[in-house]
Amino acid sequence: MVGIHVLEAIGKEVAQKLGYADYTRYTGHCFRRTSCTKAANAGLSVPQIRLISGHRSDTVVQGYIDRSVPMLLTGVQWLLSLH
C-alpha cells in the first residue's frame, strides 16, 4: 500500500510534467480513483481492488466498479435487449 502523501505528490507532479497550468488541482485521489476504475475494467474483484488500494470498505470500491466501462456497457446492452 502506498501512503497518502506519496499519492498526493504523484498527481501534482504528473500534471506539472504534462504542462497543466492548474497542476495543483490534481490530487492523489485522481490517481487512486483512476487506478481503481482501471482495475475494475480489467476484471479485478472488489476484495482484490480493496487490498491494493487500501480502501477500508467494499462500498467505496464498489462505487468505482459501478461506474466502470464494462458495467456501463452491460447496462446499455441490457436496456437494448428489452425491445
Backbone as CSV, one residue per row, in Angstrom:
resi,resn,N_x,N_y,N_z,CA_x,CA_y,CA_z,C_x,C_y,C_z
1,MET,0.849,-1.178,0.000,0.000,0.000,0.000,0.896,1.243,0.000
2,VAL,0.510,2.228,-0.761,1.262,3.474,-0.868,0.613,4.510,0.023
3,GLY,1.419,5.288,0.718,0.903,6.308,1.622,0.250,7.469,0.898
4,ILE,-0.606,8.170,1.612,-1.384,9.271,1.031,-0.494,10.410,0.546
5,HIS,0.592,10.689,1.236,1.455,11.802,0.839,2.191,11.499,-0.467
6,VAL,2.521,10.236,-0.689,3.167,9.846,-1.939,2.190,10.025,-3.096
7,LEU,0.969,9.568,-2.919,-0.038,9.713,-3.974,-0.355,11.172,-4.245
8,GLU,-0.417,11.970,-3.205,-0.707,13.396,-3.368,0.358,14.040,-4.253
9,ALA,1.604,13.694,-4.021,2.704,14.269,-4.797,2.692,13.775,-6.244
10,ILE,2.331,12.524,-6.449,2.323,11.964,-7.801,1.336,12.704,-8.698
11,GLY,0.144,12.948,-8.215,-0.867,13.641,-9.014,-0.399,15.006,-9.477
12,LYS,0.154,15.770,-8.571,0.633,17.107,-8.904,1.859,17.051,-9.822
13,GLU,2.772,16.127,-9.542,3.994,16.012,-10.337,3.691,15.623,-11.789
14,VAL,2.808,14.660,-11.972,2.460,14.235,-13.332,1.782,15.376,-14.083
15,ALA,0.827,16.032,-13.443,0.127,17.146,-14.096,1.086,18.275,-14.447
16,GLN,2.046,18.543,-13.573,3.023,19.594,-13.844,3.918,19.206,-15.021
17,LYS,4.373,17.952,-15.058,5.225,17.496,-16.157,4.476,17.491,-17.488
18,LEU,3.155,17.314,-17.428,2.341,17.366,-18.642,2.069,18.800,-19.087
19,GLY,2.488,19.758,-18.253,2.349,21.161,-18.610,1.009,21.778,-18.259
20,TYR,0.254,21.142,-17.382,-1.037,21.692,-16.987,-0.818,22.914,-16.096
21,ALA,-1.403,24.031,-16.489,-1.249,25.267,-15.713,-1.836,25.126,-14.316
22,ASP,-2.896,24.366,-14.194,-3.576,24.186,-12.910,-3.165,22.880,-12.230
23,TYR,-1.876,22.526,-12.340,-1.399,21.232,-11.845,-1.642,21.018,-10.345
24,THR,-1.796,22.087,-9.582,-2.011,21.924,-8.134,-3.376,21.321,-7.824
25,ARG,-4.261,21.334,-8.799,-5.604,20.774,-8.595,-5.615,19.249,-8.673
26,TYR,-4.551,18.656,-9.198,-4.510,17.208,-9.374,-3.974,16.555,-8.110
27,THR,-4.836,15.820,-7.475,-4.501,15.227,-6.184,-4.250,13.733,-6.314
28,GLY,-3.848,13.147,-5.235,-3.676,11.705,-5.190,-4.972,10.972,-5.427
29,HIS,-6.091,11.601,-5.103,-7.387,10.959,-5.301,-7.624,10.680,-6.780
30,CYS,-7.187,11.588,-7.641,-7.326,11.367,-9.088,-6.634,10.069,-9.488
31,PHE,-5.415,9.895,-9.008,-4.636,8.707,-9.331,-5.274,7.460,-8.727
32,ARG,-5.705,7.576,-7.482,-6.286,6.426,-6.782,-7.587,5.993,-7.438
33,ARG,-8.432,6.954,-7.750,-9.720,6.639,-8.368,-9.523,6.017,-9.750
34,THR,-8.647,6.599,-10.543,-8.390,6.063,-11.877,-7.833,4.653,-11.802
35,SER,-6.928,4.430,-10.870,-6.336,3.099,-10.712,-7.403,2.066,-10.354
36,CYS,-8.285,2.431,-9.457,-9.356,1.504,-9.053,-10.301,1.231,-10.216
37,THR,-10.635,2.263,-10.958,-11.532,2.085,-12.099,-10.887,1.196,-13.152
38,LYS,-9.616,1.420,-13.439,-8.917,0.592,-14.426,-8.812,-0.853,-13.951
39,ALA,-8.614,-1.044,-12.648,-8.565,-2.405,-12.108,-9.919,-3.087,-12.282
40,ALA,-10.997,-2.351,-12.042,-12.341,-2.906,-12.231,-12.574,-3.245,-13.698
41,ASN,-12.139,-2.349,-14.581,-12.290,-2.597,-16.023,-11.502,-3.823,-16.460
42,ALA,-10.399,-4.098,-15.763,-9.563,-5.258,-16.096,-10.104,-6.547,-15.491
43,GLY,-11.157,-6.435,-14.670,-11.794,-7.626,-14.131,-11.400,-8.009,-12.718
44,LEU,-10.650,-7.163,-12.016,-10.310,-7.480,-10.629,-11.563,-7.411,-9.765
45,SER,-11.608,-8.230,-8.740,-12.760,-8.263,-7.841,-12.673,-7.133,-6.818
46,VAL,-13.774,-6.880,-6.142,-13.811,-5.855,-5.100,-12.755,-6.128,-4.025
47,PRO,-12.673,-7.354,-3.476,-11.642,-7.596,-2.462,-10.222,-7.380,-2.978
48,GLN,-9.971,-7.743,-4.233,-8.641,-7.536,-4.798,-8.321,-6.043,-4.902
49,ILE,-9.267,-5.271,-5.385,-9.051,-3.827,-5.526,-8.892,-3.183,-4.158
50,ARG,-9.712,-3.583,-3.200,-9.628,-3.017,-1.852,-8.263,-3.302,-1.229
51,LEU,-7.766,-4.503,-1.443,-6.462,-4.878,-0.902,-5.361,-4.008,-1.506
52,ILE,-5.424,-3.784,-2.803,-4.403,-2.986,-3.488,-4.529,-1.503,-3.137
53,SER,-5.755,-1.004,-3.118,-5.977,0.438,-2.949,-5.899,0.902,-1.497
54,GLY,-6.129,-0.021,-0.582,-6.108,0.364,0.822,-7.421,0.930,1.330
55,HIS,-8.480,0.861,0.511,-9.785,1.319,0.988,-10.232,0.442,2.147
56,ARG,-10.963,1.027,3.062,-11.415,0.281,4.234,-12.734,-0.434,4.013
57,SER,-13.480,0.001,2.989,-14.777,-0.635,2.779,-14.967,-1.040,1.328
58,ASP,-15.738,-2.096,1.156,-16.087,-2.552,-0.187,-17.018,-1.565,-0.872
59,THR,-17.772,-0.803,-0.087,-18.751,0.128,-0.637,-18.091,1.172,-1.527
60,VAL,-16.975,1.724,-1.085,-16.278,2.738,-1.881,-15.744,2.112,-3.161
61,VAL,-15.122,0.957,-3.048,-14.592,0.266,-4.220,-15.721,-0.076,-5.180
62,GLN,-16.842,-0.535,-4.664,-17.983,-0.895,-5.497,-18.473,0.304,-6.297
63,GLY,-18.383,1.490,-5.719,-18.772,2.701,-6.438,-17.965,2.905,-7.701
64,TYR,-16.679,2.575,-7.653,-15.839,2.683,-8.839,-16.240,1.636,-9.868
65,ILE,-16.514,0.439,-9.421,-16.873,-0.640,-10.335,-18.209,-0.341,-11.009
66,ASP,-19.150,0.198,-10.253,-20.462,0.523,-10.816,-20.351,1.529,-11.953
67,ARG,-19.305,2.342,-11.955,-19.122,3.356,-12.990,-18.084,2.946,-14.026
68,SER,-17.645,1.713,-13.984,-16.619,1.284,-14.928,-17.224,1.064,-16.310
69,VAL,-16.413,1.119,-17.319,-16.867,0.961,-18.701,-17.601,-0.370,-18.913
70,PRO,-17.028,-1.503,-18.477,-17.754,-2.758,-18.684,-19.132,-2.775,-18.020
71,MET,-19.233,-2.181,-16.849,-20.536,-2.152,-16.180,-21.519,-1.274,-16.940
72,LEU,-21.058,-0.149,-17.453,-21.935,0.721,-18.240,-22.383,0.017,-19.519
73,LEU,-21.454,-0.664,-20.180,-21.809,-1.392,-21.400,-22.800,-2.513,-21.115
74,THR,-22.608,-3.199,-20.003,-23.543,-4.254,-19.615,-24.944,-3.678,-19.415
75,GLY,-25.009,-2.513,-18.768,-26.297,-1.858,-18.545,-26.963,-1.444,-19.843
76,VAL,-26.181,-0.889,-20.750,-26.721,-0.468,-22.052,-27.204,-1.678,-22.845
77,GLN,-26.419,-2.748,-22.842,-26.816,-3.953,-23.565,-28.111,-4.525,-22.984
78,TRP,-28.250,-4.484,-21.686,-29.473,-4.984,-21.048,-30.666,-4.131,-21.471
79,LEU,-30.486,-2.807,-21.465,-31.576,-1.912,-21.876,-31.974,-2.157,-23.336
80,LEU,-30.998,-2.346,-24.191,-31.291,-2.597,-25.607,-32.000,-3.925,-25.831
81,SER,-31.755,-4.885,-24.955,-32.384,-6.206,-25.114,-33.857,-6.182,-24.716
82,LEU,-34.338,-5.128,-24.113,-35.725,-5.047,-23.679,-36.686,-4.803,-24.828
83,HIS,-36.171,-4.391,-25.959,-37.054,-4.076,-27.100,-37.296,-5.280,-27.958
